[in-house]
Amino acid sequence: MENLVKIAEDVLTSCLAVKTGEEVLIITDDSRKEIGEAIYEAAGNLGCEKILMVMKEREVSGQEPPKAIAEAMKAADVVIAPTAQSLTHTNARIEAAKAGTRVATMPGIT
């Protein structure tokens, strides 16, 4: 797990330019929960306000997340989503990006 946390720190800083104090929302599903927890820990190590939301695995890529998650996505500074199915082409991701949220989806990562 320690190595996974280090990799997550690198992703957060290199790919998403996460800064201390930012709100980082991690969205994961039951099948990728360990990865989500590592990212949660990494965000804390970077001094971020970290939020972890776990949903049931979507049936197909592009299926919308629950409403509570969609709303949280718009309010966060950064969203990172290690999930089995992609959230890239969802209205939730599009609306979050319009609200200024930096979003990284990570479908299929194991």
Beta strands, then each sheet from edge to edge (+ up, - down):
strand 1: 23-29
strand 2: 49-55
strand 3: 78-81
strand 4: 102-105
sheet 1: 2+ 1+ 3+ 4+
end
